[in-house]
């Protein structure tokens, strides 16, 4: 295999610092940490919940907390994420082991949880060309991707103790209405295309007969790969996990999957690696998923358009925080153009009734 790269933690961004003394004092009651040997760094990638590396007594832990200024608790619910990981611990080997949850906001200003650190390779737009060098590797990683996705959707919810988790009945209807409301609450500019998409989604809601545990943010950069074999070892970022129609999860994943022949305004976003020429296209991923899941997906345009819309709203919420001065992360400065691009893509999909263009 080719040379591998790990996501490396760096100095904490301005305004996102934690109280080392308060945190080390608190964690020493639960974990093997030393107050005198306690270091915190931050993982710079990702756009949602904040992720830190804690180093103490030659051990390493991951701390996850909501972003500063977050308005939507359901997307940044640390107790929810901790509960999911606790249920998955003995049932889904591709998830990190949670270690401790804290709901005392006096420690670092918000609730948070601690989990094990999973070391490995995470594919990013700035490293994947040095990791994946042959079409065989691209095909292998795509197969691993879909296998891991279907494996998650095939978990027996009752068996793993999450039968009361989420509200699967009427899930699609609530999702469309809920994300519409989230967009309105974080709106900064009028975008005609997104208004068109909102109207269409609310008038074309569908729902499959399946109920699954769904990740809601399943994409390459939320997977940790074995640095030698490139097989998937762990799935990260479970903050939006719930139970519901698995094809809504699939729709979001396909929406993240930008093709090499998609319109320029989508490929220029450059948030993932899928537009590389050796990658399979969205339609191929859909076919692989359908075969492994065991059913054809009807109304795929609805699920795909919803995925595009949801991503647009997630990005809009981040941009809203930036415009209001609640975060100074310079990566967020032009995210309003990303919102417009996803809205435009969704409108095109509706007009063409296709997920490939």
C-alpha positions in Angstrom: 0.0 0.0 0.0 1.0 3.6 -0.5 2.2 6.0 2.2 -0.4 6.8 4.8 -1.3 10.0 6.6 -3.0 10.5 10.0 -5.1 13.4 11.1 -2.7 15.2 13.3 -3.9 17.3 16.3 -2.6 20.9 16.5 -2.7 24.0 18.6 -6.2 24.8 19.8 -8.0 27.5 17.7 -8.5 30.9 19.3 -11.8 31.0 21.2 -12.1 27.2 21.5 -9.6 26.7 24.4 -10.6 24.5 27.4 -9.7 25.0 31.0 -6.9 22.5 31.5 -6.8 22.7 35.3 -10.5 22.3 35.7 -10.7 19.5 33.2 -7.7 17.5 34.5 -9.0 17.8 38.1 -12.4 16.5 37.0 -11.2 13.7 34.8 -8.7 12.4 37.4 -11.7 11.0 39.3 -12.6 8.8 36.3 -9.6 8.2 34.1 -5.9 7.6 34.5 -4.8 11.2 34.0 -2.3 13.3 35.9 -3.0 16.9 36.8 0.7 17.7 36.3 1.1 15.8 33.0 -2.0 16.9 31.1 -2.0 18.3 27.5 -4.9 19.2 25.2 -4.6 19.6 21.4 -7.3 20.0 18.8 -8.1 18.1 15.6 -8.4 20.9 13.0 -10.6 18.9 10.5 -14.4 18.7 10.6 -17.0 21.4 10.6 -19.4 20.4 13.4 -18.7 19.2 16.9 -15.3 20.0 18.3 -12.8 17.2 18.8 -9.8 17.4 21.1 -6.9 15.1 22.0 -6.0 14.6 25.7 -2.6 13.3 26.5 -1.7 12.2 30.0 0.4 9.5 31.7 1.4 8.2 28.2 -2.2 7.6 27.3 -4.5 9.4 24.9 -8.2 10.1 24.9 -10.6 11.9 22.6 -12.9 14.6 24.0 -16.0 15.7 22.0 -18.1 18.8 22.7 -20.6 21.0 20.9 -19.3 23.9 18.8 -19.5 27.4 20.4 -22.7 29.1 19.5 -24.5 26.0 18.3 -28.3 26.6 18.2 -29.5 23.1 17.3 -29.1 20.7 20.2 -30.2 17.6 18.3 -27.2 17.9 16.1 -24.8 18.4 18.9 -26.3 16.2 21.7 -23.3 14.7 23.5 -25.5 12.4 25.7 -27.1 11.0 22.6 -23.8 10.3 20.9 -22.5 8.7 24.1 -25.7 6.5 24.4 -25.3 5.2 20.9 -21.7 4.4 21.3 -22.4 2.6 24.6 -25.0 0.5 22.8 -22.8 -0.3 19.9 -19.8 -1.2 22.0 -20.6 -4.9 22.1 -22.5 -5.1 18.8 -20.7 -3.1 16.1 -16.9 -3.5 16.1 -16.5 -0.5 13.9 -17.3 2.2 16.5 -15.1 3.8 19.2 -15.5 2.8 22.8 -17.0 5.5 25.0 -15.4 6.1 28.4 -17.2 8.9 30.3 -20.0 11.4 29.8 -20.2 14.7 31.7 -23.3 16.9 31.8 -21.8 19.5 34.2 -21.3 22.6 32.1 -19.2 24.2 34.8 -16.2 22.0 33.8 -15.6 23.3 30.2 -18.7 25.4 29.5 -20.8 22.6 27.9 -21.5 18.9 28.3 -18.9 16.6 26.7 -17.8 13.0 26.6 -14.6 11.0 26.4 -13.9 8.1 24.2 -10.9 6.0 23.2 -8.6 7.3 20.5 -8.7 5.3 17.3 -5.5 5.6 15.3 -5.4 5.1 11.6 -5.9 6.9 8.3 -8.7 9.3 7.5 -9.1 10.2 3.8 -9.2 14.0 3.3 -9.2 16.1 0.1 -5.6 17.1 1.0 -4.1 13.6 1.4 -6.0 11.0 -0.5 -3.9 11.1 -3.7 -0.8 10.0 -1.7 -2.9 7.2 0.0 -4.8 5.8 -2.9 -2.7 5.4 -6.0 -4.4 2.7 -8.1 -7.9 2.0 -9.3 -7.8 -1.3 -7.4 -7.4 0.7 -4.1 -10.3 3.0 -5.0 -12.5 0.0 -5.8 -11.5 -1.7 -2.6 -12.2 1.3 -0.4 -15.6 1.9 -2.1 -16.5 -1.7 -1.4 -15.5 -1.4 2.2 -17.5 1.8 2.4 -20.7 0.2 1.2 -20.2 -3.0 3.2 -19.8 -1.0 6.4 -22.8 1.1 5.6 -25.1 -1.9 5.0 -23.7 -3.7 8.0 -24.9 -0.7 10.1 -28.3 -0.6 8.5 -28.7 -4.4 9.1 -28.1 -4.2 12.9 -31.1 -5.5 14.9 -32.2 -2.4 16.9 -34.0 -4.4 19.6 -31.0 -6.7 20.1 -28.6 -3.9 20.7 -30.9 -2.1 23.2 -31.9 0.9 21.0 -35.6 0.0 20.3 -36.7 3.1 22.2 -34.1 5.3 20.5 -35.6 7.8 18.1 -39.1 7.8 16.6 -39.0 5.8 13.4 -42.8 6.2 12.6 -43.2 9.3 10.5 -39.4 9.8 10.4 -39.2 11.1 6.8 -42.1 13.6 7.3 -40.5 14.9 10.5 -37.1 15.2 8.9 -38.3 17.3 6.0 -40.3 19.6 8.2 -37.5 19.7 10.8 -34.7 20.6 8.4 -37.0 23.2 6.8 -37.4 24.8 10.1 -33.7 24.7 10.8 -33.0 26.4 7.6 -35.4 29.2 8.3 -33.9 29.7 11.8 -30.4 30.1 10.3 -31.2 31.9 7.1 -28.9 34.7 6.2 -29.6 35.4 2.5 -32.6 34.6 0.2 -31.8 31.7 -2.1 -34.6 31.0 -4.7 -33.3 27.5 -5.5 -33.6 26.4 -1.9 -37.1 27.8 -1.6 -38.0 25.6 -4.7 -36.5 22.6 -3.1 -38.3 23.1 0.2 -41.6 23.3 -1.5 -40.9 20.2 -3.6 -39.7 18.1 -0.6 -42.7 19.0 1.5 -45.1 17.9 -1.3 -43.3 14.7 -2.2 -42.5 13.0 1.1 -42.1 9.2 0.9 -41.2 6.5 3.3 -39.8 2.9 2.9 -41.0 0.0 5.1 -37.6 -0.4 6.7 -36.4 0.8 10.1 -32.7 0.9 10.8 -30.1 2.5 13.0 -28.9 5.3 10.8 -25.7 7.3 11.1 -26.9 10.5 9.2 -23.4 11.6 8.3 -21.8 8.6 6.6 -19.0 9.7 4.3 -15.3 8.9 3.7 -13.9 11.5 6.2 -15.9 9.9 9.0 -14.2 6.6 8.6 -10.9 5.5 10.1 -8.9 3.1 7.9 -6.3 0.6 8.8 -3.1 2.3 7.7 -1.7 -0.9 6.1 -4.7 -2.7 4.6 -7.1 0.3 4.1 -10.0 -1.7 5.6 -12.5 0.3 7.7 -11.7 0.0 11.4 -14.0 2.6 12.8 -16.9 4.9 12.0 -16.8 8.4 13.7 -19.2 11.3 14.4 -22.4 9.6 15.7 -24.0 12.8 17.0 -26.9 12.7 14.5 -27.5 8.9 14.8 -31.1 7.8 15.3 -33.6 5.2 14.1 -35.6 5.6 10.9 -35.7 5.0 7.2 -32.3 3.8 6.1 -32.7 5.2 2.6 -32.7 8.7 4.1 -29.2 7.9 5.4 -28.3 6.6 1.9 -29.7 9.8 0.3 -27.4 12.0 2.4 -24.4 9.8 1.6 -25.1 9.9 -2.1 -25.5 13.7 -1.8 -22.0 13.9 -0.4 -20.7 11.7 -3.2 -19.7 14.3 -5.8 -19.0 12.8 -9.2 -16.1 13.6 -11.5 -18.5 14.7 -14.2 -20.8 16.7 -11.9 -21.3 20.5 -12.7 -18.2 22.6 -12.0 -19.9 24.4 -9.1 -20.2 21.1 -7.2 -16.7 19.8 -8.0 -15.1 23.1 -6.9 -16.5 22.6 -3.4 -13.7 20.0 -2.9 -15.0 18.7 0.5 -14.3 15.1 -0.3 -12.4 12.7 -2.5 -15.1 11.2 -4.6 -14.7 13.4 -7.7 -11.3 11.7 -8.4 -11.6 9.9 -11.7 -10.9 6.4 -10.3 -13.9 6.5 -7.9 -17.1 4.8 -8.8 -20.0 7.2 -9.5 -23.1 7.8 -7.3 -25.2 5.4 -9.4 -22.6 2.6 -8.9 -22.6 3.2 -5.2 -26.4 3.0 -5.2 -26.3 -0.2 -7.2 -23.7 -1.7 -4.8 -25.8 -0.7 -1.8 -29.0 -2.1 -3.3 -27.4 -5.4 -4.0 -25.9 -5.8 -0.5 -29.0 -4.4 1.2 -31.2 -6.8 -0.8 -33.8 -4.4 -2.3 -34.2 -1.8 -5.0 -34.6 1.8 -3.7 -37.8 3.4 -5.0 -38.1 7.2 -5.1 -34.3 7.6 -4.9 -34.6 11.2 -6.2 -36.6 12.1 -3.1 -33.9 10.6 -0.8 -31.1 12.2 -2.8 -32.7 15.7 -2.9 -33.4 15.5 0.8 -29.7 14.6 1.4 -28.6 17.6 -0.7 -31.0 19.9 1.2 -29.9 18.6 4.6 -26.2 19.2 3.7 -27.1 22.7 2.6 -28.8 23.4 5.9 -25.9 22.0 7.9 -23.5 24.2 6.1 -25.9 27.2 6.5 -26.0 26.7 10.2 -22.2 26.8 10.3 -22.1 29.9 8.2 -24.8 31.5 10.4 -22.4 31.0 13.4 -19.6 32.6 11.5 -21.6 35.6 10.2 -22.8 36.2 13.8 -19.2 36.2 15.1 -19.8 33.1 17.2 -16.8 31.4 15.6 -13.6 32.8 14.0 -12.7 29.7 12.0 -11.6 31.2 8.6 -12.7 28.0 6.8 -16.3 29.1 7.3 -16.0 32.5 5.5 -17.3 31.4 2.1 -19.6 28.6 3.1 -22.6 30.5 1.8 -21.5 29.6 -1.7 -21.5 25.9 -0.7 -25.1 26.3 0.4 -26.1 27.8 -2.9 -24.3 25.0 -4.8 -26.1 22.2 -3.0 -29.5 24.0 -3.4 -28.8 24.4 -7.2 -27.9 20.7 -7.5 -31.1 19.6 -5.7 -33.2 21.7 -8.0 -31.5 20.2 -11.0 -32.1 16.7 -9.7 -35.8 17.4 -9.2 -36.1 18.9 -12.7 -34.3 16.0 -14.4 -35.6 13.3 -12.0 -32.2 11.8 -11.8 -29.3 11.5 -9.4 -26.7 11.4 -12.2 -26.3 14.3 -14.6 
